[in-house]
Every structure is written in structure tokens, then in C-alpha cells.
Amino acid sequence: MRVPPAPPATPAAHPVPGGDDEVPVEALGDLYRDGITACRGAFDPAWAEQVGNDVAVAFEEARSRADGAVGRGPQRWYLEIHPEQLRGFVELVSHPWVVSVCRAVLGPEYEIVELGFDIPFPGAAMQPWHRDFPMPEDTRRQRRLTSLAFNLTTVDTVEEMGPFEIAPGTQWDDGVDFDHEMFPPRERYPRYQQRAVRKYPRRGDISARSALTIHRGTPNVSRSARPVLVLGVDAPGAGNAAHHDMAITHGYWKRLPALVREHLPCPVVDRLEPIRQKHTIEGLVMGAAE
């Protein structure tokens, strides 16, 4: 089975108020203090809806084959895709705010290693508090962030949809006694609940966070899915690319701007093959009651 590319994209981005040079200062403060930052209205809402259409197509294709999507709890799915399956991929990764945050946090040779979607459908349950992977030694010893997860919603988020909940400042929690170094013990939950902030992004907003910051998805009691794009970016040597299988074709590679090509370490191939999802987080499969 070959992976069909997405149709041509429509215009996407709004300029960032204040200019490129002013973005990293505020974002760096947010990321190192809270573990999350955001740019409101980075993209046109119509462009975000277009992303949502591509998500729906990719999800239907993925669910039609084995290992096409991985469960992250009841009625909650995650899938990775290739850049060519997303209209507007170039606009996304070349947006001035995205580029400046990557450079400021991860350095000039940052690497785009992951493109995917998290989709909580109606009936999605409360997730346990968690981080997405164990704390790297560079972070533990030097208080240095070596990766970022950018999130972009395809819908205007309301409470009933089960908004993303995060405990600011917990990206520095050591985690050596966490289950799999990812899931804190339940006796720590009151601390996270006390810090907890729910996020209600709208179409066109984009956020950046450390995936080490303790977070969870909340129950979706609405009648609508809440798809969220995930763009994973590493500092050189962070190693997260080993968990992902993103690829691009030779023809697509030739059409990419240099700004994008120099940050894409993925294989360049003759034809795309469907991604078999392997980034399973076992502790999320069953969900968690409060």
C-alpha cells in the first residue's frame, strides 16, 4: 500500500507581531519556568481546518490496517504521518515563531523528527499524569531542554471536549522513581492537581512545550473529536528520531526550501510506505480514574 500525498495547500500563516527577534525571549522564559508557551493566532483558522481535513483522511487510512494507529487510552488514538500527507507542512515548520523557538531552545541545528496527531474522540477517558519519555541525563544534570513538542489544534477547544491539562514547572521533576520514569506515583497527584492548568486553544493557535512537563488528557464528554497536531523537534543527539519512521520522497525533497531541508534528518526514499506505529506508551492504554 502506497501513501498518497496531500493535495496542494492553501495560504497559512499570519506574521508574528513584534518580529522574529522578540519571540525567543518570552518563549524561553515560559518554557524554562512553566514548561509550555504559545503563539495565539499564528495561522489562519481556515488553514487549521485544512489540517483537520488531512487528519481525518490519514486517520481513516491508518485505521484500515494493522498498527496504523496506537491507542492512548479509551477512545483516544495517536498516529504518525509523513510530511507529504499534510498540506501546509512547509508553512508549519517555516513559521517564524516555530523557527525562532527551535533555534533559541534547541540550537541552530535542530532536527524535525516527528509529525503526528493525537485524537481524543467522544468517550475519551481521563489519562494518568505522565510525561512522554524519561528525563534525559542532559536535562537532569544541566537543566537543558533537548526536545520540544509543538501542538496545533484543528478545532476551537471547549471544556466538554476534554482539554489538555498540564502542571507548570514539572519539567524539572527528577522522575527516577516514576513508573517507567514517566508515570509519577499516585501520592504525587495532589501536587499536580494543585498546579494544573487546562488549555483552550483555538484554530490557528500553536504551542510549544517540553514533553517532560507532567500532563494529561481529560475526559471528552462532547459529541466532537479534538484532533491535535504534534510536531516533535530535537536538539542534535537527543535521540528521539529512533522512535519515529518519518520519510519523504526524492521529488518532495527537491521542492522543499533550504530552511526546511536542513532540519529534516529523515530518510529520502523513492516511495512512501505506511507507518506502523511503534511509539506506544503502555501506561496510557487503560486510562485512569481520578
C-alpha positions in Angstrom: 0.0 0.0 0.0 1.4 3.4 -1.0 0.8 6.5 0.9 -0.9 9.2 -1.2 0.4 12.8 -0.8 -2.0 15.5 0.4 -3.4 17.9 -2.3 -1.9 21.4 -2.6 -2.0 23.6 0.4 -3.8 27.0 0.8 -2.1 30.0 2.3 -1.5 29.6 6.0 0.4 32.0 8.3 -0.1 35.3 9.8 3.0 37.4 10.5 4.2 37.3 14.1 3.6 40.6 15.9 6.8 42.3 17.1 9.1 40.5 14.7 11.3 37.3 14.9 13.9 38.7 17.2 11.4 39.4 20.0 9.9 35.9 20.1 12.5 33.8 21.8 12.9 35.9 24.9 9.3 35.5 26.1 9.1 31.9 24.9 12.3 30.9 26.6 11.1 32.3 29.9 7.8 30.4 29.5 9.5 27.1 28.6 12.1 27.1 31.3 9.6 28.4 34.0 6.4 26.7 33.1 7.4 24.1 30.5 4.9 25.5 27.9 4.5 28.6 25.8 2.1 29.6 22.9 1.6 31.9 20.0 -2.0 32.9 19.6 -3.3 33.4 16.0 -0.1 32.1 14.4 -2.2 30.6 11.5 -5.4 31.4 9.7 -8.3 29.4 11.1 -9.2 28.1 7.6 -5.7 26.7 7.3 -6.1 24.9 10.6 -9.4 23.4 9.3 -7.5 22.2 6.3 -5.1 20.4 8.7 -8.1 18.9 10.3 -9.3 17.5 6.9 -5.9 15.9 6.3 -6.0 14.4 9.8 -9.4 12.8 9.1 -8.1 11.3 5.8 -4.9 10.0 7.5 -6.9 8.5 10.4 -9.3 6.6 8.2 -6.4 5.2 6.2 -4.5 4.3 9.3 -7.4 2.5 11.0 -7.9 0.4 7.9 -4.6 -1.6 8.6 -2.8 -3.2 11.4 -0.7 -0.9 13.6 -1.9 2.1 11.7 -2.8 4.0 14.9 -1.9 3.3 18.5 -4.2 3.6 21.5 -3.5 6.2 24.2 -6.5 5.3 26.3 -10.2 4.6 25.7 -11.4 6.4 22.5 -8.0 8.1 22.2 -5.7 7.5 19.3 -2.3 8.6 18.1 -0.9 8.2 14.6 2.2 9.4 12.8 2.3 10.5 9.2 4.8 11.6 6.6 5.2 15.3 5.8 3.7 14.8 2.3 0.4 13.8 3.9 0.0 17.2 5.4 -0.9 20.2 3.3 0.9 23.2 4.8 3.8 21.2 6.3 6.2 23.7 4.9 4.2 26.6 6.2 4.1 25.0 9.6 7.8 24.2 10.1 9.0 27.5 8.5 6.7 29.7 10.5 8.9 32.5 12.1 7.7 31.7 15.7 8.3 28.0 15.3 11.8 28.5 13.8 12.8 31.1 16.4 11.7 29.0 19.3 13.5 25.9 17.9 16.7 27.9 17.4 16.6 29.5 20.8 15.9 26.3 22.8 17.5 23.6 20.7 20.2 25.4 18.8 20.7 26.2 15.1 21.0 22.6 14.0 17.7 21.4 15.5 16.0 18.4 13.9 12.4 17.8 13.0 11.8 14.1 14.0 8.1 13.6 14.4 4.8 14.6 12.7 1.6 13.1 14.1 -1.8 13.6 15.6 -3.4 12.9 19.0 -7.2 12.4 18.6 -9.4 12.2 21.7 -12.9 11.1 20.5 -16.1 11.4 22.4 -15.8 9.0 25.3 -12.1 9.5 25.8 -11.3 9.0 29.5 -9.0 10.8 32.0 -5.4 9.9 31.4 -3.0 9.4 34.3 -0.5 12.2 34.9 2.6 11.4 32.8 5.5 12.7 30.8 6.1 11.4 27.3 9.5 9.9 27.9 12.1 9.5 30.6 14.2 12.6 31.5 17.5 12.7 29.5 20.7 13.0 31.5 21.5 16.4 29.9 18.3 17.7 31.4 18.8 16.1 34.8 22.4 17.3 35.2 22.4 20.6 33.2 18.8 21.8 33.3 18.8 21.9 29.5 15.8 21.1 27.3 16.8 18.8 24.4 13.4 18.5 22.7 10.1 20.3 22.1 6.6 19.2 21.1 4.6 21.8 19.1 0.8 21.3 19.3 -1.8 22.8 17.0 -5.5 22.2 17.4 -7.8 21.8 14.4 -10.9 22.8 16.4 -11.8 25.5 18.9 -11.4 23.8 22.2 -14.1 23.9 24.9 -14.4 22.2 28.3 -16.6 19.4 27.1 -14.0 18.2 24.6 -11.6 17.2 27.3 -8.9 19.9 27.2 -5.2 19.2 27.6 -4.1 19.7 31.3 -0.6 20.5 32.3 1.2 21.0 35.7 3.6 24.0 35.0 7.1 23.8 36.2 7.2 20.0 36.5 9.5 19.5 33.5 12.3 19.6 36.2 10.9 16.8 38.4 13.6 14.2 38.5 11.3 11.2 37.8 13.8 8.4 38.7 11.1 6.9 41.0 8.3 7.2 38.4 6.9 4.0 36.8 9.0 3.6 33.6 10.4 7.1 34.6 7.2 8.5 33.1 4.3 7.9 35.4 4.5 9.6 38.9 3.1 7.7 41.9 -0.4 8.5 42.9 0.6 10.1 46.1 2.1 12.9 44.0 -1.2 13.6 42.2 -2.4 16.3 44.7 0.7 18.4 43.9 0.0 18.2 40.1 -3.7 18.9 40.7 -2.8 22.0 42.6 -0.7 23.3 39.8 -3.0 22.1 37.0 -3.9 24.4 34.2 -6.3 23.4 31.4 -5.6 24.8 27.9 -8.3 26.0 25.5 -6.6 26.8 22.2 -8.5 27.9 19.1 -7.9 27.2 15.5 -4.7 28.9 14.4 -3.0 28.9 17.8 0.2 26.9 18.3 2.0 26.0 21.5 5.4 24.6 22.3 6.1 22.5 25.4 8.7 20.2 27.0 7.2 16.7 26.8 8.8 16.2 30.2 6.3 18.6 31.8 3.7 16.5 33.6 0.4 16.5 31.8 -2.7 14.5 30.9 -5.7 14.5 28.6 -9.1 15.0 30.3 -12.4 13.3 29.5 -14.1 14.2 26.2 -17.8 14.3 27.1 -18.8 16.2 23.9 -20.0 14.8 20.6 -16.9 16.0 18.8 -13.4 14.8 18.4 -10.5 17.1 19.3 -7.6 16.4 16.9 -4.3 18.0 17.8 -1.2 18.1 15.5 2.1 17.1 17.1 5.4 18.3 15.7 8.4 16.8 17.5 11.8 18.7 17.3 15.1 17.6 18.8 18.4 19.1 19.6 21.2 17.2 17.9 21.9 14.0 19.7 18.7 13.9 21.6 17.8 10.6 20.1 14.0 10.7 19.7 14.2 10.1 15.9 14.8 6.5 16.7 11.2 6.2 17.9 9.8 7.5 14.6 9.6 6.5 10.9 9.0 9.7 9.1 10.3 9.8 5.5 10.0 12.0 2.3 10.3 11.2 -1.4 13.0 12.5 -3.6 10.6 14.7 -5.6 9.2 16.3 -2.4 12.8 16.8 -1.1 13.7 18.8 -4.2 10.8 21.1 -3.8 11.5 21.9 -0.1 13.1 25.3 0.8 16.6 25.0 2.2 15.3 26.2 5.6 13.2 23.1 5.8 15.6 20.6 4.2 18.5 21.4 6.6 16.4 20.4 9.6 14.9 17.1 8.2 17.2 14.2 9.0 14.7 11.6 7.9 15.3 9.2 5.0 14.7 10.3 1.4 13.0 7.4 -0.5 11.6 6.5 -3.9 8.1 5.8 -2.4 6.4 6.2 0.9 5.3 3.2 2.9 2.6 3.4 5.6 4.0 4.0 9.0 3.5 1.1 11.5 3.0 2.9 14.8 5.6 1.9 17.5 5.6 4.8 19.9 3.4 3.0 22.4 3.1 4.4 25.9 1.8 1.3 27.8 0.6 3.2 30.9 -1.9 5.3 28.8 -3.7 2.4 27.2 -6.2 1.8 30.1 -6.8 5.5 31.1 -7.0 6.4 34.7 -9.8 7.4 37.1 -9.3 10.4 39.4 
